[in-house]
């Protein structure tokens, strides 16, 4: 089994294990080099747990693209609340993004949804991401949290790659939720380090309160033995990682660090190539 198992985030449904590793492995190597620990990983030491295909629609004639979503497809409840949270965070960290205004409706569509999509189109964070892709990403997170079969299948992809040789799990974005829940459900696993990048795990109501296992008295379960280290790394302007400090949610043992990822704040390879990621990984690879 691989020494390091990686887990991608949303928006990867059209890719696959090898395509993702082609970008992730060099970035991991760069992070180790920045941390003064080059040469600790070979290509066979890293595996990618791929679950993106679980979000693809069923096969049908002449269907190859993702669904064409627009504002009316943003469902009330979780999806609208998450979109509004992204909007509020974007307005807070990016001056060019207008702040949320009053609620209302226009033609049966919530003004807040339409306004949020328009506002987020001005965000550097979502630059180059079409409206349909943004909504598809939103729905991926909601589906993971609300569809037990999909949730179990995603966790099974990671569980199948964790073996006696696995010392670290590196997870980005929604993948950090999958990784956390999988490790919590694995009795006596030998993983020594969990590294979460751009993670939404700390967002109350939307993510944290929906976790399995459920938090007890406002504190999430620790995803391993007392010797497991957990490093959470976030960019200050990463809108998905709305809560940067996970310690109030999961305890003081979580090491939380901020890194500058530039205009692509949520990009996985930007996170992987940082010294902080390399240092957390090299600590268990040496």
Secondary structure, DSSP 8 states (H G I E B T S, - for coil): --SEEEE--TT-TT--HHHHHHHHHHHHHHHHHHTT-TT---GGGEEEE--GGGGS----TT--S-----GGGS-TTHHHHHHHHHHHHHHHH-TTS-------EETTEEHHHHHHHHHHTT-STTTT--HHHHHHHHHHHHHHHH-HHHHHHHHHHHHTT--TT--EEEEETHHHHHHHHHHHHSTT----EEEEES--TT-TTTTGGG-SS--BTTB---SS-TT-EEEEEE-TT-SSS-----HHHH-TTSEEEE---TT-TT-HHHHHTSHHHHHHHHHHH-
